[in-house]
Amino acid sequence: MANVVFSVNEIPIRLTEERWRHIVDEHGELSGMRAAVISVVAKPTGIYAGNAGEFLAVQEIEPGKWLVVVYRETNRNDGFVITAFLTRRKRSLDRRNKLWP
């Protein structure tokens, strides 16, 4: 079963079971945070450009700790989560092109 939310561009974004397993296999600290991961896509505090056309939705989850969700929007009014991770390196995000707001 996939969770689906709408991005700030009003594109439906899916988080599939396969992608969720990938996320928790690579970033075990996110294992209890599926709802938070999908929520960041729908209600980010910022969106940055990725290196290959993807979007990085970010939200501060505690002081100095950011949840980053990488996703792609396709031209078919469809999209999907690629991965997610936690970071304390906000400056590295700020060096990227900020797309929203």
Backbone as CSV, one residue per row, in Angstrom:
resi,resn,N_x,N_y,N_z,CA_x,CA_y,CA_z,C_x,C_y,C_z
1,MET,0.850,-1.193,0.000,0.000,0.000,0.000,0.888,1.247,0.000
2,ALA,0.525,2.218,-0.794,1.290,3.455,-0.876,0.524,4.580,-0.198
3,ASN,1.260,5.418,0.516,0.676,6.663,1.014,0.777,7.675,-0.112
4,VAL,-0.217,8.519,-0.246,-0.209,9.553,-1.283,-0.584,10.873,-0.640
5,VAL,0.223,11.905,-0.930,-0.081,13.273,-0.526,0.165,14.167,-1.730
6,PHE,-0.294,15.396,-1.634,-0.082,16.339,-2.720,1.069,17.269,-2.359
7,SER,1.970,17.463,-3.321,3.092,18.382,-3.136,2.579,19.817,-3.197
8,VAL,3.445,20.770,-2.928,3.051,22.181,-3.018,2.675,22.559,-4.452
9,ASN,3.098,21.753,-5.437,2.721,21.968,-6.841,1.439,21.233,-7.201
10,GLU,0.761,20.671,-6.179,-0.495,19.947,-6.340,-0.357,18.689,-7.197
11,ILE,0.811,18.051,-7.102,1.063,16.788,-7.783,0.967,15.673,-6.740
12,PRO,0.218,14.590,-7.012,0.177,13.485,-6.048,1.540,12.787,-5.981
13,ILE,2.053,12.631,-4.759,3.350,12.005,-4.525,3.131,10.737,-3.714
14,ARG,3.648,9.605,-4.217,3.470,8.298,-3.581,4.695,7.915,-2.750
15,LEU,4.452,7.317,-1.608,5.499,6.647,-0.841,5.120,5.170,-0.824
16,THR,5.790,4.384,-1.660,5.459,2.959,-1.793,6.136,2.147,-0.694
17,GLU,5.655,0.927,-0.513,6.264,0.021,0.466,7.725,-0.240,0.121
18,GLU,8.028,-0.410,-1.153,9.414,-0.670,-1.574,10.322,0.483,-1.184
19,ARG,9.875,1.718,-1.438,10.689,2.888,-1.091,10.802,3.034,0.423
20,TRP,9.719,2.740,1.146,9.776,2.837,2.600,10.784,1.838,3.160
21,ARG,10.792,0.619,2.644,11.774,-0.377,3.093,13.192,0.101,2.798
22,HIS,13.392,0.679,1.627,14.707,1.233,1.276,15.125,2.306,2.294
23,ILE,14.202,3.198,2.609,14.508,4.292,3.540,14.915,3.743,4.902
24,VAL,14.133,2.840,5.466,14.452,2.345,6.810,15.657,1.409,6.799
25,ASP,15.921,0.727,5.689,17.139,-0.087,5.592,18.385,0.798,5.614
26,GLU,18.328,1.922,4.925,19.475,2.833,4.848,19.544,3.807,6.010
27,HIS,18.394,4.159,6.567,18.314,5.177,7.624,17.376,4.674,8.719
28,GLY,17.853,3.709,9.487,17.045,3.050,10.503,16.426,3.995,11.516
29,GLU,17.043,5.152,11.720,16.501,6.126,12.675,15.144,6.672,12.241
30,LEU,14.754,6.435,10.992,13.459,6.908,10.494,12.362,5.849,10.619
31,SER,12.655,4.699,11.183,11.708,3.578,11.167,10.337,3.906,11.743
32,GLY,10.227,4.748,12.734,8.927,5.092,13.291,8.361,6.397,12.766
33,MET,8.925,6.878,11.653,8.579,8.225,11.184,7.931,8.255,9.803
34,ARG,7.257,7.193,9.416,6.633,7.164,8.083,5.662,8.331,7.895
35,ALA,4.818,8.586,8.872,3.854,9.691,8.757,4.577,11.026,8.627
36,ALA,5.659,11.200,9.355,6.427,12.449,9.272,7.053,12.615,7.895
37,VAL,7.565,11.519,7.337,8.198,11.573,6.012,7.191,12.025,4.967
38,ILE,6.029,11.425,4.952,5.023,11.789,3.949,4.477,13.194,4.216
39,SER,4.411,13.584,5.476,3.922,14.911,5.840,4.841,16.023,5.338
40,VAL,6.146,15.764,5.330,7.095,16.789,4.870,6.856,17.145,3.409
41,VAL,6.451,16.178,2.607,6.155,16.462,1.193,4.956,17.397,1.084
42,ALA,3.946,17.172,1.902,2.720,17.973,1.841,2.874,19.337,2.488
43,LYS,3.673,19.414,3.567,3.790,20.661,4.323,5.241,20.960,4.680
44,PRO,6.080,21.183,3.671,7.490,21.471,3.960,7.668,22.907,4.435
45,THR,8.789,23.158,5.088,9.143,24.553,5.387,9.973,25.132,4.255
46,GLY,10.513,24.267,3.404,11.270,24.702,2.240,11.422,23.570,1.247
47,ILE,11.604,23.933,-0.009,11.887,22.956,-1.053,13.090,23.457,-1.837
48,TYR,14.045,22.557,-2.015,15.282,22.874,-2.718,15.409,21.991,-3.949
49,ALA,16.173,22.468,-4.928,16.408,21.704,-6.149,17.458,20.638,-5.896
50,GLY,17.221,19.448,-6.416,18.221,18.391,-6.378,19.169,18.543,-7.550
51,ASN,20.080,17.606,-7.694,21.074,17.678,-8.765,20.586,17.115,-10.090
52,ALA,19.500,16.339,-10.069,19.044,15.663,-11.288,17.542,15.812,-11.490
53,GLY,16.994,16.962,-11.137,15.585,17.215,-11.364,14.665,16.833,-10.226
54,GLU,15.213,16.272,-9.171,14.384,15.912,-8.026,14.220,17.118,-7.100
55,PHE,13.309,16.987,-6.156,13.034,18.022,-5.173,13.452,17.528,-3.796
56,LEU,13.931,18.429,-2.955,14.262,18.112,-1.571,13.341,18.929,-0.681
57,ALA,12.351,18.267,-0.099,11.436,18.923,0.835,12.040,18.805,2.227
58,VAL,12.055,19.909,2.972,12.684,19.889,4.291,11.749,20.456,5.351
59,GLN,11.961,19.955,6.553,11.212,20.454,7.704,12.068,20.205,8.944
60,GLU,12.170,21.204,9.798,12.911,21.053,11.046,12.047,20.243,12.011
61,ILE,12.580,19.126,12.507,11.789,18.267,13.385,12.144,18.454,14.857
62,GLU,13.321,19.028,15.100,13.725,19.462,16.441,14.812,20.496,16.212
63,PRO,15.100,21.317,17.199,16.077,22.385,16.963,17.398,21.844,16.393
64,GLY,17.729,22.334,15.219,18.975,21.958,14.571,18.966,20.629,13.843
65,LYS,17.821,19.953,13.757,17.727,18.667,13.055,16.624,18.748,12.015
66,TRP,16.984,18.434,10.776,16.073,18.560,9.640,15.774,17.200,9.023
67,LEU,14.512,16.994,8.685,14.101,15.825,7.923,14.035,16.249,6.456
68,VAL,14.753,15.530,5.610,14.809,15.829,4.178,14.166,14.670,3.436
69,VAL,13.202,14.979,2.580,12.543,13.960,1.757,12.805,14.311,0.298
70,VAL,13.430,13.378,-0.393,13.770,13.561,-1.808,12.675,12.899,-2.631
71,TYR,12.100,13.665,-3.550,11.023,13.114,-4.383,11.106,13.687,-5.781
72,ARG,10.382,13.031,-6.679,10.345,13.466,-8.080,8.904,13.644,-8.509
73,GLU,8.674,14.688,-9.277,7.377,14.909,-9.926,7.567,14.600,-11.398
74,THR,6.633,13.821,-11.957,6.724,13.522,-13.381,5.775,14.444,-14.140
75,ASN,5.878,14.440,-15.451,5.014,15.300,-16.256,3.629,14.696,-16.447
76,ARG,3.366,13.545,-15.828,2.063,12.894,-15.957,1.174,13.156,-14.744
77,ASN,1.455,14.203,-14.005,0.720,14.468,-12.768,0.847,13.304,-11.795
78,ASP,2.062,12.854,-11.628,2.377,11.752,-10.742,3.751,12.019,-10.152
79,GLY,4.001,11.468,-8.987,5.306,11.618,-8.383,5.536,10.558,-7.335
80,PHE,6.780,10.460,-6.867,7.121,9.422,-5.912,8.292,9.862,-5.045
81,VAL,8.310,9.328,-3.833,9.418,9.570,-2.913,10.570,8.675,-3.332
82,ILE,11.766,9.249,-3.346,12.974,8.498,-3.677,13.647,8.005,-2.400
83,THR,13.889,8.922,-1.465,14.514,8.575,-0.192,14.251,9.678,0.811
84,ALA,14.701,9.462,2.033,14.566,10.460,3.095,15.712,10.244,4.074
85,PHE,16.091,11.324,4.749,17.163,11.223,5.724,17.101,12.404,6.680
86,LEU,17.804,12.273,7.784,17.942,13.360,8.756,19.294,14.024,8.567
87,THR,19.342,15.331,8.807,20.615,16.047,8.723,20.638,17.186,9.722
88,ARG,21.834,17.532,10.120,22.057,18.737,10.914,22.786,19.780,10.065
89,ARG,23.034,19.465,8.816,23.799,20.327,7.905,22.883,21.231,7.092
90,LYS,22.249,22.147,7.760,21.320,23.070,7.081,22.049,23.933,6.057
91,ARG,23.298,24.275,6.354,24.049,25.117,5.410,24.217,24.454,4.052
92,SER,24.385,23.131,4.036,24.528,22.450,2.747,23.227,22.522,1.947
93,LEU,22.092,22.532,2.629,20.815,22.722,1.938,20.692,24.150,1.418
94,ASP,21.090,25.103,2.245,20.955,26.510,1.870,21.824,26.886,0.672
95,ARG,22.840,26.086,0.363,23.665,26.352,-0.820,22.956,25.935,-2.104
96,ARG,21.901,25.162,-1.967,21.127,24.731,-3.138,20.158,25.831,-3.565
97,ASN,19.643,25.696,-4.758,18.637,26.623,-5.261,17.326,26.380,-4.532
98,LYS,16.848,27.381,-3.800,15.589,27.244,-3.075,14.448,27.515,-4.053
99,LEU,13.544,26.534,-4.156,12.432,26.625,-5.096,11.144,27.120,-4.457
100,TRP,11.010,26.882,-3.153,9.776,27.257,-2.462,10.078,27.449,-0.999
101,PRO,9.505,28.347,-0.245,8.672,29.445,-0.720,9.514,30.532,-1.344
